Amino acid sequence: MSTAVSPTAEGHEALPSGLPKTFARLRPFAQWLSGGGGPALMYHKLGPRPLGVRLKGLYVNTRLFRQQLEDLQQAGFGSVFPETLIEADTPGVRRIALTFDDGFENVLRQGLSPLQEHGFRALQFLVPDLLGRTNEWEQREGEVAERLMDAAQVREWLAAGHEIGAHTCTHPRLTQIPRSAAREEIRTSKFKLEDLFGRPIRHFCYPYGDWNPAVRDMVVDAGFLTACTTESGLNRRGGDPFRLRRIMARYASRNWKSIGVALRRLWR
């Protein structure tokens, strides 16, 4: 296990400045990722965006998701879960973790078929007190409602060969609540998911990517093996398993430069 290696800051590599800030297609990242390491993609919601959505970048349409998986498959990537991201590189093996924050129902409905078709397994981080309800933490900030998976749907996800992790009980900003409350959110989310689904919960994800050394230590004390951040970049051998970096997956940003490039391609 990589957790036997003393974690170092050098085990995590920030996204180079010349690359896009988000992952739409593999091509811009292909050369960088050819150097090895353990990349992880971060998703939230799949499928069409409802009217009135504020955080449009949290949605990836199903066609693009399918294309992203096809790109990865053709490049020889295989899916892994977070504990392997900081293990030593294996010659000829390309690994990537596919992670989904929050446990949205649309990931189950829109994601199962593409994942199965391309032979990938994925991990969803769940908010156990809100299973079968909606994204209440986002709605408080004016976002439209989206359904979260209920327990039966989570079991459908697991039966398809995928995995689950914990994302606290109610999705708070852990550094902005009392330490005792943060500790309870972390610890209890693990126990509730284990009791409900009868399996060990090994992976954690910091809501909003909000963490500090004290919060990290609470995750360690709760018995998790890894924790994912929203910090962009790559994980390498010797990195801290409780500050894993990911690359946010979304559609390509549209600006006048990108529109011009697309138009020139059409006229070729």
Summary of the structure (lengths in Angstrom):
residues: 268
radius of gyration: 18.2
end to end distance: 51.1
largest distance: 61.5
contacts: 854
relative contact order: 0.20
helix: 40%
strand: 21%
